[in-house]
């Protein structure tokens, strides 16, 4: 079973698709590939070989724009493929400061001082 990209985009309220997403490889997540069968190990090795390995200590989080999730169901012998778009957002700050950090400039006409925004 599959879906066309135009069907997926038309079903989304806000789709985020731009060229910068595809300039870096995705973060590959393999689930349920630890079984001892040789064909499962071969599949895991094939998917790992498709994308470069990421060094966890040296990777820039801002360069990761996509996540590829592959899940193997051993009972039904099906492989589930999901491709996510990832966005880094600041957490634990006020809404005004978050907009400034994301380079979205809020409407300052209602405010008397910048401290009202923060």
C-alpha positions in Angstrom: 0.0 0.0 0.0 1.3 3.5 -0.8 0.1 7.1 -1.2 1.1 9.6 -3.8 2.9 12.8 -2.6 0.2 15.1 -4.0 -2.4 13.2 -1.9 -0.4 13.5 1.2 0.3 17.3 0.7 -3.4 18.0 -0.1 -4.4 16.2 3.2 -2.1 18.3 5.3 -3.2 21.7 6.8 0.4 23.1 6.8 2.9 21.2 4.8 6.6 22.0 5.3 8.5 21.0 2.2 11.6 22.8 1.0 14.9 22.1 -0.6 16.9 22.4 2.6 15.3 19.3 4.0 16.9 17.1 1.4 20.4 18.6 1.6 21.3 16.4 4.6 20.7 12.7 5.1 17.8 11.7 7.4 18.1 10.3 10.9 17.5 6.6 10.5 15.6 4.7 13.2 15.3 1.0 12.9 12.7 -0.8 15.1 12.5 -4.6 15.7 15.5 -5.4 13.5 17.4 -7.2 16.3 16.0 -10.7 15.5 18.5 -13.4 14.8 17.3 -14.4 11.3 19.8 -13.7 8.6 17.3 -12.0 6.2 16.4 -9.4 8.9 20.1 -8.6 9.6 20.5 -8.3 5.8 17.6 -5.8 5.6 19.0 -3.8 8.5 22.4 -3.7 6.9 21.0 -2.6 3.6 19.0 0.3 5.1 22.0 1.4 7.2 24.2 1.3 4.1 21.8 3.6 2.2 22.5 6.5 4.6 25.8 7.7 6.2 26.4 7.0 9.8 25.9 9.9 12.2 28.4 10.7 14.9 26.2 11.5 18.0 28.9 13.6 19.6 29.6 15.8 16.6 26.3 16.0 14.8 24.7 19.5 14.4 21.1 19.3 15.5 20.1 22.1 13.1 21.2 20.0 10.2 18.8 17.1 11.0 15.6 18.0 9.1 14.1 14.5 8.5 13.7 11.3 10.3 13.2 7.9 8.6 11.4 5.3 10.8 11.5 1.7 9.6 9.6 -0.9 11.7 9.6 -4.6 11.1 6.6 -6.6 12.3 7.8 -10.2 12.8 4.3 -11.7 13.0 3.0 -10.4 9.7 6.4 -10.1 8.1 5.6 -6.5 7.0 7.9 -3.5 6.9 6.5 -0.2 7.8 8.2 2.9 6.4 7.5 6.4 7.8 9.2 9.6 6.8 8.9 12.6 9.1 9.9 16.2 8.9 11.7 17.5 12.0 11.8 21.0 13.2 13.9 22.3 16.2 11.9 24.7 18.4 12.9 26.3 21.7 11.0 25.0 24.7 10.4 26.6 28.1 10.5 30.3 26.9 7.7 32.8 26.5 5.8 33.0 23.2 7.4 36.4 22.3 10.9 35.2 22.9 10.3 32.0 21.0 9.1 34.0 17.9 12.3 36.1 18.1 14.5 32.9 18.4 12.7 31.4 15.4 13.2 34.7 13.4 9.5 35.4 13.2 9.1 39.0 14.2 5.9 39.7 16.3 3.7 42.7 16.1 5.2 45.3 18.4 2.6 48.0 17.8 0.6 47.1 20.9 3.5 47.2 23.3 5.0 50.1 25.1 8.4 48.5 25.7 10.4 45.4 24.5 10.2 44.1 28.1 6.4 43.7 27.6 7.2 41.2 24.9 9.7 39.2 27.0 
